[in-house]
Amino acid sequence: MPGFFDRTKQAIVNKSLGKKEPDAKQNPVENYVDHAHFLLIKSLQKFDTLKEKYGKLEKDETKASFYDLLSFIKKEANKHLTICEKLRDGHDYFDEVVGATAIPALGMIASTAALGMAIWEGAQALAIHAGFKEGTEKEKSAHLENAGTMLLASAAAFVGAVASFLKSAISLVTRPVVTAIEGFAAQDKDRFYDKNSIAAKL
């Protein structure tokens, strides 16, 4: 029987393993696991799209490729600006709890790790330059390039963590207020992993 990641990869291929409402036969924890699984699938799909667009930019280096990548990032960022949106259910609210706690914590850990790697790569390049370590100019340049990449990754993770915290911390207050005034939003889009779909059983 295929494992979790095998099923997730299959889901990415099929792109249609979601359902709109939680399973009435499951408890809230089980339903949130299905919800988190579905979010993981969608995130992996978007990450693949992002890699594809970035790869095209590296290959073409044209304004069209750059604006295509920028447009995709902007579109995805706008989807997460849900500060004043109505809640669909408790799972929506718990998403904001996770967004204000776990995601920022993981982001800070990733940022710190990437910064450590950047410092290490920079130290390697400096050691070669100062003659403390044997290495060619090509190797030194590679270390510097890696240091720059890790530094950018660290900054991106830090900004993402802060943005997630601020957005979700505000949403924890505003979204329940909007929901209390206007009522719950319709459950009109896929948000839960459907274990009963044909593809999920492959």
C-alpha positions as CSV (number, residue, x, y, z in Angstrom):
1,M,0.0,0.0,0.0
2,P,1.5,3.4,-1.0
3,G,2.7,5.7,1.7
4,F,1.8,9.3,2.5
5,F,4.2,10.9,0.1
6,D,3.4,8.4,-2.7
7,R,-0.2,9.3,-2.4
8,T,0.7,13.0,-2.3
9,K,2.7,12.7,-5.5
10,Q,-0.2,10.9,-7.1
11,A,-2.5,13.7,-6.0
12,I,-0.2,16.2,-7.6
13,V,-0.5,14.4,-10.9
14,N,-4.3,14.1,-10.7
15,K,-4.9,17.6,-9.2
16,S,-8.4,16.7,-8.2
17,L,-8.5,14.9,-4.9
18,G,-10.3,17.5,-2.9
19,K,-13.8,17.8,-1.4
20,K,-15.6,20.9,-0.2
21,E,-16.9,19.8,3.2
22,P,-15.4,17.8,6.2
23,D,-16.4,14.2,6.7
24,A,-19.3,14.0,9.2
25,K,-18.1,10.5,10.3
26,Q,-14.7,11.9,11.4
27,N,-13.8,14.0,14.4
28,P,-12.4,17.5,14.1
29,V,-8.8,16.4,14.4
30,E,-9.1,13.8,11.6
31,N,-10.8,16.3,9.4
32,Y,-8.1,18.9,10.0
33,V,-5.5,16.3,9.1
34,D,-7.4,15.9,5.8
35,H,-7.5,19.7,5.4
36,A,-3.7,20.0,6.1
37,H,-3.0,17.2,3.6
38,F,-5.0,19.0,0.9
39,L,-3.1,22.2,1.6
40,L,0.1,20.3,1.3
41,I,-0.9,19.0,-2.1
42,K,-1.8,22.4,-3.3
43,S,1.4,23.9,-1.9
44,L,3.5,21.3,-3.8
45,Q,1.6,22.0,-7.0
46,K,2.3,25.7,-6.6
47,F,5.9,25.1,-5.8
48,D,6.3,23.0,-8.9
49,T,4.7,25.8,-11.0
50,L,7.1,28.3,-9.3
51,K,10.1,26.2,-10.1
52,E,9.0,25.8,-13.7
53,K,8.5,29.6,-14.1
54,Y,11.9,30.3,-12.4
55,G,13.6,27.8,-14.6
56,K,12.1,29.5,-17.7
57,L,13.4,32.8,-16.4
58,E,16.9,31.4,-15.9
59,K,16.8,30.0,-19.4
60,D,15.3,32.9,-21.3
61,E,16.2,35.9,-19.1
62,T,13.5,37.9,-20.8
63,K,11.2,40.6,-19.4
64,A,8.2,38.4,-20.3
65,S,9.5,35.5,-18.2
66,F,10.3,37.9,-15.3
67,Y,6.8,39.4,-15.4
68,D,5.2,36.0,-15.7
69,L,7.0,34.9,-12.5
70,L,6.2,38.1,-10.7
71,S,2.5,37.9,-11.7
72,F,2.3,34.3,-10.3
73,I,3.9,35.4,-7.0
74,K,1.6,38.4,-6.8
75,K,-1.5,36.3,-7.6
76,E,-0.6,33.7,-4.9
77,A,0.1,36.4,-2.3
78,N,-3.3,38.1,-3.0
79,K,-5.0,34.8,-2.4
80,H,-3.7,34.8,1.2
81,L,-4.8,38.3,2.0
82,T,-7.9,37.0,3.8
83,I,-7.9,39.4,6.8
84,C,-11.5,40.6,6.2
85,E,-12.9,37.4,4.7
86,K,-15.6,35.4,6.5
87,L,-14.7,32.1,8.0
88,R,-16.0,28.9,6.5
89,D,-15.7,26.8,9.6
90,G,-13.4,26.1,12.6
91,H,-10.7,24.7,10.2
92,D,-10.4,28.1,8.7
93,Y,-9.8,29.7,12.1
94,F,-7.3,27.0,13.1
95,D,-5.4,27.8,9.8
96,E,-4.9,31.3,11.2
97,V,-3.7,29.9,14.5
98,V,-1.1,27.8,12.7
99,G,-0.2,30.8,10.6
100,A,0.4,32.9,13.7
101,T,2.4,30.2,15.5
102,A,3.8,27.2,13.8
103,I,4.6,28.7,10.4
104,P,6.5,31.7,11.8
105,A,8.5,29.4,14.1
106,L,9.4,27.1,11.2
107,G,10.2,30.2,9.0
108,M,12.6,31.5,11.7
109,I,14.3,28.1,12.0
110,A,14.7,27.9,8.2
111,S,16.0,31.5,8.2
112,T,18.5,30.8,10.9
113,A,19.7,27.6,9.2
114,A,20.1,29.4,5.8
115,L,22.0,32.2,7.5
116,G,24.3,29.7,9.1
117,M,25.0,28.1,5.7
118,A,25.6,31.6,4.2
119,I,28.2,32.4,6.9
120,W,29.8,29.0,6.4
121,E,30.0,29.4,2.6
122,G,31.3,33.0,3.0
123,A,34.0,31.7,5.5
124,Q,35.1,29.1,3.0
125,A,35.5,31.7,0.2
126,L,37.4,34.0,2.6
127,A,39.7,31.1,3.7
128,I,40.6,30.4,0.1
129,H,41.1,34.1,-0.6
130,A,43.4,34.5,2.4
131,G,45.3,31.4,1.6
132,F,44.2,29.5,4.7
133,K,42.6,26.9,2.5
134,E,43.6,25.5,-0.8
135,G,41.2,26.2,-3.6
136,T,40.8,27.8,-7.1
137,E,39.2,31.0,-8.0
138,K,36.4,29.0,-9.5
139,E,35.8,27.2,-6.1
140,K,35.9,30.6,-4.3
141,S,33.3,32.0,-6.7
142,A,31.1,28.9,-6.2
143,H,31.3,29.5,-2.4
144,L,30.4,33.1,-2.8
145,E,27.5,32.3,-5.1
146,N,26.2,29.7,-2.6
147,A,26.6,32.3,0.2
148,G,24.5,34.8,-1.7
149,T,21.8,32.2,-2.5
150,M,21.6,31.1,1.2
151,L,21.5,34.8,2.3
152,L,18.6,35.5,0.0
153,A,16.9,32.3,1.2
154,S,17.4,33.4,4.8
155,A,15.9,36.8,4.1
156,A,13.0,35.3,2.2
157,A,12.2,32.9,5.1
158,F,12.4,35.7,7.6
159,V,10.1,38.0,5.6
160,G,7.7,35.1,5.1
161,A,7.6,34.3,8.8
162,V,7.0,37.9,9.8
163,A,4.3,38.3,7.1
164,S,2.6,35.1,8.1
165,F,2.6,36.1,11.8
166,L,1.2,39.6,11.1
167,K,-1.5,38.5,8.7
168,S,-2.7,35.6,10.8
169,A,-2.5,37.5,14.1
170,I,-4.8,40.2,12.7
171,S,-7.0,37.6,11.0
172,L,-7.6,35.9,14.4
173,V,-9.5,39.0,15.4
174,T,-11.0,40.4,12.3
175,R,-12.3,37.3,10.6
176,P,-14.4,36.1,13.5
177,V,-15.8,39.7,13.8
178,V,-16.7,39.7,10.1
179,T,-18.2,36.2,10.4
180,A,-20.3,37.3,13.4
181,I,-21.8,40.1,11.4
182,E,-22.2,38.5,8.0
183,G,-22.4,34.8,8.8
184,F,-20.2,31.9,7.7
185,A,-18.9,31.8,4.2
186,A,-20.2,29.1,1.9
187,Q,-18.1,25.9,1.6
188,D,-17.9,26.3,-2.1
189,K,-14.3,25.2,-2.9
190,D,-12.2,22.1,-2.3
191,R,-10.5,22.2,1.1
192,F,-10.2,18.6,2.3
193,Y,-8.3,15.6,1.0
194,D,-10.7,13.0,-0.3
195,K,-9.5,9.6,0.7
196,N,-12.3,8.0,-1.1
197,S,-11.4,9.2,-4.5
198,I,-10.1,6.7,-7.0
199,A,-6.7,8.4,-7.3
200,A,-6.2,8.3,-3.6
201,K,-6.6,4.5,-3.6
202,L,-3.9,4.0,-6.3
